[in-house]
Amino acid sequence: MLPARQGSSFLTTRWSVLAAAASPDPVLSRAALETLCAGTWYPLYAFVRRHGHDAEDARDLVQGFFASFLEKADLGSLDPARGRFRSFLLASIRNWMADERDRASAQKRGGGVAPISIDFEDADERYRIDPGADLSPERLFERQWAIALLDLALARVESEYVSAGKRDQFEALKPALQGRSADAPLAEIAARLDSTEGAVKVAVHRLRKRFREALRAEIAETVSTEEQIDEEIADLFRALESRPEA
């Protein structure tokens, strides 16, 4: 188990997970890479698809991209001070695709390393209906990266509420995180939760506050300094508002 982030220190970041993938222990190495894949594979998949690759080719490229990390001996020396993990990942996939054009691609992908376990089952449908699919590959990657971070933050908060025995409260109030006060009037929610309207308002405020904290924590794992967190949050929301280039 990788160490949890505590306070303002960056004990577990995307950088440290990537560095752990260089471990000589194949079990630790694979676990680290699986952790990395879980939150990043779809933005990369969307980027590759937007470059004109079909679904099957995109799956091969993304799997090969992650598997290639297992072959690199210098991962452990990666320096988090180099900046934002998002930028590193985007530059890396660009370089990987450029290198693939110079090889016998399908045969060489992954270099004989077993593919990383990624569930691509709904990826093509997700890509097809994505309203951002008319964006450039880079801007689509940024949009999907932002969505992935929001999903991770939401999952983190949901897990906390479920662990505290508050699943029903979370499900009732979750729409408040999507810019709506709720799907139903406060009185109805209060009755459903056997609570009061005032208590529901307080619960919504607390949920939003906890979600903001969880989002900051997720973003903190992708940057090198505390100062970059607010910049990255601003970039995240700009990416979500992206429109197709003229």
C-alpha positions, 0 to 999 in steps of 0.5 A: 500500500502506498503511503497516504498524503499527510498535511502539506507534504507530498508523500504520495503523488503521481510522481512517486507512484511513477517512481515506484513503477521502477521498483525491482519488485515486480509486484510493487512495480505492477501495483504502482502502474495499475494505480497510475493507469486508473486515473489517467488512462481515459484522457490518454485514450481520448488524446490518441483517438482524437489523433485519428486512431480507431478504438482498437489501435488506441487501446493498443497504444495506451496499453503499450504506453504504460507497459513501456514504463516498466522497461525504463530503468531511470523511472526512480530518478524522476524528479517531481521538481520538473513540474506538473504531472499533467504536462509530463504525461502529455509530453510523454504520450506525444513522444511515445506516439512519435516513436511508434511511427518509427517502429513496426507498431502493433508488433512492438507495442509493450516490448513483450511486457504483458499489457496493463489491465485496463477496462476499455469496455465502454471507452469507445462509446464514451469517446463517441458521445463526449461533447468535447470530441471536436476539440484538438487532441491536446485540449481534449486531453486537458478536458478529460484530465479535469473530468478524471480529477473531479471523478477521483475527488467525488469518489474520495468523498463518497467513500468517506460518507459511506464509511461514516454510514451516510450513503443516503445523505451523500446520494441525496445531496450529490446534485449540489456538487453539480451546481444544483441545490438538489434534484428535489426541494429541500423539504422533500430531501429533509423528509427523506433523510428524516431531518430539517431543511436547516440541517440539509442546508448545513449538510450541503455546505459541508459536502461542498466544502469537503469536495473542494478539499478533496479536489485540492488533495487530488490536484496536490498529487499532480504538482510539485508545490503548494503554489501550483495547486490554485493555478492547476484548479484554474486550468482545470475549470478553463479546460472544462469550459473549452470550446472547439478551435475556430 
